[in-house]
Amino acid sequence: MKARILALAMFCLPWAAAASAAPIVLVPHQAVYEISLAHSTPGGAVAATGRTVIEFRDQCTGWSTTQRFVADMTNAQGDPTRTDFIATSFESKDERAMRFTLRNSIDGKTSRRFAGTATLAASGRGTVELSVPRNRNFPLPAGALLPTAHTLEVLKAAEAGETGLHQLVFQGGDKSDLYEAITVIGRTATQAETTDDRAADKDGVLKGKSARSVLISYFPYDSKGSSPEYEVAYRLYTNGVVAGMSLIYPKFTLRAKLSSLRELAPSCRPAY
């Protein structure tokens, strides 16, 4: 299991506006989610508890995201395992470059660790240069998007009344972190469905905001398989907050319930 929730720019973009409307304004915020086991099939996890924290900031020339995921899980044989995943990224607002780090540890031992940069050329092709580990650079195919750019495309499609799209997304990491992402855009969430989200919102960040349901299925790039490696279902609010997440793996599903939401002080102030 990759302990990634959505390389995430998933969690920080509001609904895209039409071309004649106001530009998108991203709201810096911190969201805390409590992890629990929602569903399991034979051979899957039998227990799971944990927490994930996501911080998103606007840093003038780009967006920065920090995500920490810690969960204790018990498999079908009764063996406990602690997963500790932390990832950081900075994406330029021109959607051409990203710096990233990530580390995944299992029971205190590092299982995956990467640091590097991804750069997309005007031609559409790109390059990933890894500083950890070294000498493992690789190209990105034409049409690949960085996470924030992908989310923007999802939001534009929703605004245009489309119900889905299919694109390549590089999430940060190695070659295995390049995915074909199939997105289904659903209906507007009801008031009852957002009650728990608003109860966690002590700063009123969600006041007056609506949310849409989104499901993204991630298939390894060039894979011939018919099943996704994992899926993420969530509610996306018009100011960029994500809630009601389900992390869907082949044999089990984790629920990530929003437990705390607060607005962060801006780190980028407009010029006058």
Secondary structure as GFF3:
##gff-version 3
##sequence-region A 1 272
A	DSSP	three_ten_helix	9	11	.	.	.	ID=ss1
A	DSSP	beta_strand	29	40	.	.	.	ID=ss2
A	DSSP	beta_strand	47	58	.	.	.	ID=ss3
A	DSSP	beta_strand	62	74	.	.	.	ID=ss4
A	DSSP	beta_strand	80	92	.	.	.	ID=ss5
A	DSSP	beta_strand	97	106	.	.	.	ID=ss6
A	DSSP	beta_strand	109	120	.	.	.	ID=ss7
A	DSSP	beta_strand	126	132	.	.	.	ID=ss8
A	DSSP	beta_strand	138	140	.	.	.	ID=ss9
A	DSSP	alpha_helix	147	159	.	.	.	ID=ss10
A	DSSP	beta_strand	164	170	.	.	.	ID=ss11
A	DSSP	three_ten_helix	175	177	.	.	.	ID=ss12
A	DSSP	beta_strand	178	188	.	.	.	ID=ss13
A	DSSP	three_ten_helix	192	194	.	.	.	ID=ss14
A	DSSP	alpha_helix	195	199	.	.	.	ID=ss15
A	DSSP	beta_strand	211	220	.	.	.	ID=ss16
A	DSSP	beta_strand	230	237	.	.	.	ID=ss17
A	DSSP	beta_strand	242	248	.	.	.	ID=ss18
A	DSSP	beta_strand	252	263	.	.	.	ID=ss19
###
